[in-house]
Amino acid sequence: MDVVIYPDPSLRRGGAKVETFDDELKETAKQMIEAMYRQRGVGLAAPQVAIDQALLVLNPTGDPADADQEMVLCNPKIISKKGKEWGEEGCLSFPGIYGEVQRATKIVISYQDLDGEEKETRAEDFLARVIQHEMDHIDGVVFTDRFSSVEKLRVKPKLEALEERFKTNA
Ligand SMILES: [Zn+2]
């Protein structure tokens, strides 16, 4: 399972609602977690591996030894949010690009687990940031969309280099 790199069109396609909670879904989630660790990420959304489903995996420590902190969210929705804070983010689909994004500091989300069971959880600070970043992928939104205009200008040459590389490899 490979992570797609900007400007791969999968990133804009987003993810449709997960309807079938079967072994295939569990296997997909397992492979996504492996790919996330392999790439030293803290989160990965299905559109980033060219799967158009509302599925995301994360571990805020990024350390496979902390398997107890892994989360798999199907069909996540934000129920409420509080506070706003700018913080630096990166993305496995944008190698070498980092920038400040404003996110809510406290969120309450609903989601379904891999068995389709409805759950609710709250998250703060970094974990809340990771969840919001990955949820954006499900909507076909990428973190550079949320950069300030100054930041957008700053990363433009790097984005163009990735676009050039995509064209060459296509
Ligand atoms: Zn990302």
Boltz pocket constraint, residues with backbone or C-beta under 6 A from the ligand:
constraints:
  - pocket:
      binder: B
      contacts: [[A, 43], [A, 90], [A, 91], [A, 92], [A, 93], [A, 133], [A, 134], [A, 137], [A, 143]]
      max_distance: 6.0
